[in-house]
Amino acid sequence: MTQDLVTVGMRQMARMRRGVMTAALLAATVTGSLVTGCTAHGRAVDDGRNRQQGHPESQVSSSPSATAGPVLAVKIDNAGAARPQTGLDTADVVYAEQVEGGLSRLMAVFATSLPKAVGPVRSARESDLELLGQFHDPTLAFSGAQHKLLPLIDKAPLRAVSPEEDSDAYFRGGDKAAPHNLFLRPKRLLNSAPGADALTTGFRFGAAPPGGTTEKGHTVRFPAARFAFTWSEQRQRWLVSMDGIPTVTTDGATVAPATVVVQHVKVRQSRFHDFLGSNTPYTETVGSGKAEVLRDGRVFDVDWQRKSATDGTEFTTADGSPMNFAEGQVWVVFTKA
């Protein structure tokens, strides 16, 4: 990132103000004025948000926790040249969103374990700030962002760590060409995994509700990307394929979530463009709508609701009952409603 005196000044200001940022600043991230800046990695103070208590086997709280440590969220490249990825199988939650040109990008969230390496790491998007508001003081690892977006990342209630902020946490791999060869060492950013209490997503885990329809395979299409989930009776998991290619990691592990959520959301244009001039889509994760939940070889039609950026997302069945997920990794694919 090109540095100048204005950027340095803004970085210093961002570091001073991050310590007093609260959840209210998330609204500012989507309305604030655009000025030149760079990311900082100071820690936010406890903003007083308390998680709701529930049965540990049936509910994960929907409000950010002030007691659990921060989750680690990593923006992961999903272009063909970036595959196979590293560490994707150990994430607790994987979000898939649409980016420029109808392609896809992933955000992997780690709470219960930290792999030795994750990547390839790529740039952040404006939508990420709203999505991450559900966590308390999350750490966001990313390779950069559109320069007008950087001040909004500075203001967001999170710890943003790019290679410019902590070069020791990143390294270049030798088997892929740039920019698809940047990897993160998670334990350079977090001393330990914060645990399941940090996953303030609103997801509930437990026995499947009655109903649902047998589903052996489900496909989600973006304009220039495709996700397919095939049920494996042997694994009791959904096997992931992206753009027609089975998803495995660099060490040969099959990526196989226990639950897949296909969440229908509003995808609109943002104020930002990539270097080619293509508009960056904004995925709205606050609101309500329809979703399909895949678990146990069945698909359930559900409703979703997320009241604010500091809340998790509630999923309910037709009779209003909470929709339980299967224990294990969750994939959430945001598709245009």
Salt bridges, closest charged atoms under 4 A:
ASP47 OD2 - ARG49 NE 2.50
ASP47 OD1 - HIS136 ND1 3.89
ASP77 OD2 - ARG122 NH1 3.04
ASP77 OD2 - HIS180 ND1 2.57
GLU97 OE2 - LYS75 NZ 3.02
GLU100 OE1 - ARG125 NH2 2.84
GLU126 OE2 - ARG271 NH2 3.12
ASP128 OD2 - LYS75 NZ 2.83
ASP137 OD2 - ARG43 NE 2.96
GLU165 OE2 - ARG11 NE 3.45
GLU165 OE1 - ARG15 NH2 3.14
GLU165 OE1 - HIS41 ND1 3.13
ASP175 OD2 - LYS176 NZ 4.00
ASP197 OD2 - ARG51 NH2 3.34
GLU215 OE2 - HIS218 ND1 2.73
GLU233 OE2 - LYS216 NZ 3.05
ASP243 OD2 - ARG83 NH2 2.87
GLU284 OE2 - ARG268 NE 2.67
GLU292 OE1 - HIS264 NE2 2.98
ASP296 OD2 - ARG295 NE 2.77
ASP303 OD1 - LYS290 NZ 2.68
